[in-house]
């Protein structure tokens, strides 16, 4: 039986649109169409596949403002962020449009003939997207997957299907053949699970919570199905006393409160060298109180609401609902009234075992603790099951590099909070995931190496 999901604007709590959720039968039909389209797509000449992806990229660029506004309505993202996100899909498509013609194999010297390798597409790839960055995370999967010659079925999160659905339409408009890229809105337990169990889906590319990622990995084992998993994070922002402390403090709010903290790369633990702790907190307080939390349509908005009432409850539980209490150092501001607003909040954990220090809050809450020396900073940063990103602030670049090498995480930045560039690899250590997205090597995640020997004797 078909069910629907009411998409709610998180800034106003108003209904945006009702979206039909696919049944298992509809998911099977979409996978069937993707499998049927697969031989034709892989046979498209590399230059023609490149051209289609460039056209798709251009169309996304032409629709950037429309897509951005859709995301403001659907996800409550600030208009500035939403424009960046649509632009990121355009750029990722443009970047991987160069890939079909550069999907090189190797020629390996052997006796008695020629040995060559090919990078063959996998077939149908299933991409499962979370609600926090609906556009970029979709693009990081479908752009390289399509470039490598795979067909794609993509399931957006229940809460945020609208931009992915629009991207599916733009793909057709750009001339991608029917069945090559299909967006299937639906429940994780129905459509997502089907990607895992359907034998024609050869790989699942999942971004989301660690708990669901573990379940997908277990399920994929039955068919030895390939998986890429991009999961949670509890990243550290390590501030040494010799850093430009004012700059580190001014930037720190945006490393964790961007997207209302609903960011797997959020630097939600700040570690400050003890001798600089008080000075840092003084500057940090000014910066946090200055974060502009308002209607995400407002060009000045720096932070919008949380995605849902449920997420608001989950986040509040770490602060207002903490059973042993949590010491709030200071807070920023947030609008009152309708919408799932939560003010930027800075807490001082009582120990490193506090849930707010250990668990991914996925909201605008940051915990701050002092450290004693370099070794202590690295040990505290690594005291987590996650390992996605992190930052180091110091004027001593030797130390910056040593600490970056010491922190067990996939994406580190020194004197910056950048984690994501489409031209560099992205992914997690430990329970933050398996595999890498983006960058020059992403095609490896969407191809299988085939070795062919041709006798010359
Ligand atoms: P989630 O795991 O609940 O859902 C993610 C997606 O999986 C959704 O589309 C959902 O419908 C689907 N899903 C749910 N159950 C499923 C099942 N049994 N089988 C298959 N699919 C299923 O996560 P969320 O709440 O949407 O997103 C937040 C999480 O995503 C956070 O933990 C965050 O850290 C993580 N995240 C990680 C990255 C990264 O790149 N590492 C990026 C963004 C978000």
Boltz pocket constraint, residues with backbone or C-beta under 6 A from the ligand:
constraints:
  - pocket:
      binder: B
      contacts: [[A, 128], [A, 129], [A, 130], [A, 131], [A, 132], [A, 133], [A, 137], [A, 155], [A, 156], [A, 157], [A, 158], [A, 186], [A, 187], [A, 188], [A, 189], [A, 191], [A, 192], [A, 193], [A, 207], [A, 208], [A, 209], [A, 210], [A, 212], [A, 213], [A, 215], [A, 216], [A, 229], [A, 230], [A, 231], [A, 232], [A, 233], [A, 263], [A, 264], [A, 360], [A, 362], [A, 388], [A, 428], [A, 432], [A, 433]]
      max_distance: 6.0
